[in-house]
Amino acid sequence: MAAERNEHDGVDALMAAITDEPLPDAARADAGFMAEHATATAEVALLREQLGIIGQALSAPRHRNP
């Protein structure tokens, strides 16, 4: 996925997914942009899930071997 600014008021699909900022009407009307935003949103959700798992693993009590 290219993290490029487009002609929609400088909105970047990845940054919009990360920040969950509202999209301008022009961006919503662009099928290509919306597909890129949907992909970015799914990737950000997966990343958040995986970071949560990592955070839980790192914060779990360590078991010592006898």
N, C-alpha and C positions, 0 to 999 in steps of 0.2 A: 504494500500500500504506500503510495507516495504521499508524504506529509507536506503537501504544497498548498499555498493559499490560492484561492480561486477568485472568480469575478463576483462572488456573492458577498460584497462588503468586507472582503478580507477574511472570511470565515474559513477556518481550517477544519476539516471533518474530524481528524483525530483530536485536536484540542477541544472541539465542541463536545465530543464524546467524553473526554476526560473531565471537563468542567461541567458537563450537563447543562451548558448554556442554551437558551432558546435559539432556534434557527430562524433567520430571516425568511420571509415568504419566497424570495427569489431562489434561495437554496432549497427550500422544500419543493419547489416546482421543478427542480433539476433532478431527473431520475438517476443520472450518473453520480451526482453528489450524494443523493440519499442512499444509494447502494454503498458508496464508500463510507458514509456515516454509519450505516447499519453494521458493516463489517468492523469498523472501528469500535462501535459500541459493544459488540460481542467480544472482541479481543480485550477491551478494557474490563468487562465483566469477568472474563476468565482470569485475567491478571489479578484482579482484586480477590477472587476466590483463592487462587494459588498463594497469594501473599498472606491471606488469612491462615491458610494451612501452615505455611512456613512460620508465621508468627506464633501460632499455637504450639508448634513443635519446639520452637526456641524458648518459649516461656514455660514449658512443662518441666516439672521437677526431674532432675537427673537421678537415675538409678545407679547406685554404686555396686560394683561386683565385690562379693565378700573376699 
